[in-house]
């Protein structure tokens, strides 16, 4: 191995302070995987950004990515997933950070406050939604959403009844949904558990360094609780991408990276083998 080869930075390297930017590029592959066209576009953006030396720290590159994806996503706005939109906001955050003197500190600050805003808005919309606070949202979700079939089955719901519920909703006809005896209590636990954990994430991240590692632990707790049940790899990956921008040690970056990989693997296996 020559000295030049040894000095050449790796495309994806958690020991590199610019790993936050590398992860941000990978997000354009992960969050758009369900749409083949966007997946190809995301892969091209990531490959170019990682392969062309020095491009990843150029503000103009991120502004071009932001502009391109914004136009595309506005065109498809009615069908746009929230985590896909979040990836565009993060690309803009990277562009803003790279225009400053210390982009790492700027991106860390933006990552922190974007997490605060995301979770604050999540809690706000739940609090102002009566159907969420009284448990109806999770009651309906448990007996209709196919992603919750394993949990609903564990609560004693028959798979035939769950299928009938989905057919009833799809038909648009009136009627009562089959509801197991344990479902209302489980819906209440999910309702208030969600509010408590999401509020804790918003509060601890707003406090920042004053709470030390606790803000990272509560974000990990949210990811485990949420994505074990509903493995939404795109949104979970984006949260971890923003989180990795706020840490400064290789150990912490590796922890976030391993969390992201675990989420993707688990989501793929769960979706293909369990949910079919």
N, C-alpha and C positions, 0 to 999 in steps of 0.2 A: 504494500500500500504506500503510495507516494504521500509526501507532506501535503500536497495540494488536495489529494483525495481525502486525507484524514481531516483537513480543515473544512471541507465542504459540509455545510449544514444538511442534516437529514430533513426530508420533506415533512415528516410528522415526528416531533421530538418534544416530549413533556419536560425535558431538562432545559429547553430553550424558552426564554421569557416571551418569545413571540408565539408560543404554543396556543395562546388564546386566539390569535389570528388564524392559525392553522385549523383550529377546531371550528371557528366561525365559517371557514370555507367548506369544511366537511358537512356543516349543517345544511348547506344548499343541496346536498345529496340526500341526507336523511329525511328532511322535512317534506320533500316533494316526491318521495319514492312511489306514491300511489298513482301519480300521473306520469306516464311514460315520456311525454314531451318535456315536462318540467324536469323530470329526472335526468334526461339527456342534457338539457341546458345547465342544470345544477352541476352535473359531472364535468362538463366542459369548463365552467367557471372555476371549480375546485382544482382541476388538473392544471389549468393555465396559471392560476394564482400560486399553486404550490411548486410548479416546475420552473417557472421563469424566475430566476434568482433576483431577489430584491423587490419583486412586484408586490409582494404581500404587505409591505410597509409603505406603499405609495397611496396617498389619500385619493388621488384621481382614479385609481383602479377601483376602489370601493365606492366612489361616487358613481362611476359608470355601472357597476353592478347594481347599486341601489336604484338608479334611474331605469335601467333595463327591466329589473324585476318589478318595479313599481308600475310601469306601463303595462306589463304583462298581467299583473295581478289585478289592476283596475279593470282590465278588459274582461277578466273572469270573476269579478267581484262577487256576484251572487253565489258562486260555488266555492269561494275561498275559505280554506280552513284557517282558524285563528293562529295556529303555530306557524303557518306559512307566512302570514302577515308579520308575525313577530320576527321572523328571520330577516325581513326587509328592514324593519326598524333597527335591528341589530347591525345590519350592514351600514346603515346611515350612522349609527353610533360609532362604529369603527372609523368611518370616514371623518367624522367630527374629531375624534380623538387624535387621529394622525395629523391633523392640521395644527395641533398644539406643540408645545415644547417637550412635554413629558407625556407621550401617548399612553404609556402603561398606567400611570396614575389617573389620567383622564378616563380611560376605558374601565378601570376598576370602579371609579365613581359612577360612571354611567351604568355599568352592570349592576351595581348595588341598588341604585335608585330605580332602574327598570324592573328589578325583582320586586321592590317595594310597591311600585305602581301596579304591576300585574296582579299581585296578591291583594292589594287594597281594593282594586276594582272588582276582583273576583268576590271578595267578601261583601262589598257594597251591593252588587247586583243580587246576591243571594239574600241579603238582609231586606231589600226592598221588594222581594218577590214573595208574596204570601204563599204561593203554592210550594215554594221551597221550605219556608220556615215551618209549615205545618206537616211536612213529611210527604206530601203528595208527589213531589218530584221523584224521590227515591222509591216510593211505592210503585209508581208507574214504571220507572227504569228497571227495577228488579224483576218485574213480571213481563216486560216487553223487550227491552234491549237485549239482543243476542249475546253481547259481550258479558252480560251478567248471568248467563245461564248456569255456569258452575256454582256461583254463589247462591243463586235462587234454588238450585237443586239441593245444595247443602242446607237450605232452610226448609226443605221438605216439599218443594214445588215439583209436581210431576212434569216431565218434559213434554208430554202431550198437551197439558194445560198451557204451558208456556208457548208452544207452537200455535195453539188456538188463539191465544191472546194476540200474537203477532199478526195472524190472519185477520182477526177482527179489526185491528187498528188499520191494516193495509186496505181493508175493504171500505173503510170510511163509514161503516154502518154503526148505529148506536148499539149499546149493550154494556153489560158489566164484565170487567176483566176478572179472571180467576185470581184469587188472592189467598195465599197460604196463611195459616194462623200466625206464623212467626214473622211474616213480612212487615207488618206495621211497626213492630218493635225494632227490627233491623233497620228500617227506614229512618226511624228517629235517631238511632245510634250513628248512622251514616251522615245524617243531616247535621247534627250538633258536633260530631267528630270532625267533619269537614270544616265547619266554621271555626272551631277552636284551633286546628292545625294551621289553616290558611291565615288566620289572624295572628298566630304566633310567628309565622314566617314574615309577614309584613312588619310586625312590631320589632322583631329582633334584627332584621336587616335595616330598618330605619335607625336603630341604635348603633349599628356598625361595629367598629372595633371595640366599643365599650363592653360588648358581650362576648368578645373573643370567638372561640370556635363554636359556640352555641348556635350562631346563625347558620353555619354550615351544617351542623347536625340536624337542625329542625328542617332545613331544606331537604336533606337526605331522608328524614322521616316522612316528609310529605311525598317524596318520590316513591319510597317503598310502599307506603300505605295506598297511594293512588294507583301506581302503575303495576302493582301486583294484581290488582283487581281489573283495571282497565289499562292494558299495555299500549298507551298512545306514545309511541317512540318519538314522534316529531316534537311534541310539546315538551316532553321530558328532556329530550336532547337539548333543546333550546335553553331550558332553565339551567342545565349543567354547563352549557357553553358560556352563559352569562356569569355563572358562579366561578368558573375557572379563571375568568378575567380578573377576579377580585383577590386571588391568592398570589403569593410571591415565591413560594418554595416548590422545589421539584416534587417533594412528597405530597403536597396538597394538590398539585396539578395532576399527579399520577392517580390520586384518589378520585378526583373528578373524572379523569379519563376512563378509569376502570369502571366507574359507575355508569358512564355513558355506554361503554361496550356491553356491560351486563344488561342494561336496559334494552339495547338493540337485539341482543341474542335472545333474551327472555321473551321480548315482544314477538319475535319471529317464530320461536318454538311454540309459544302459547297460542298464537293466532293460527298456525298451521296444524298443530297436533290436537289442541284442545277445542278451539272454536271451529276448526275445519274451514 
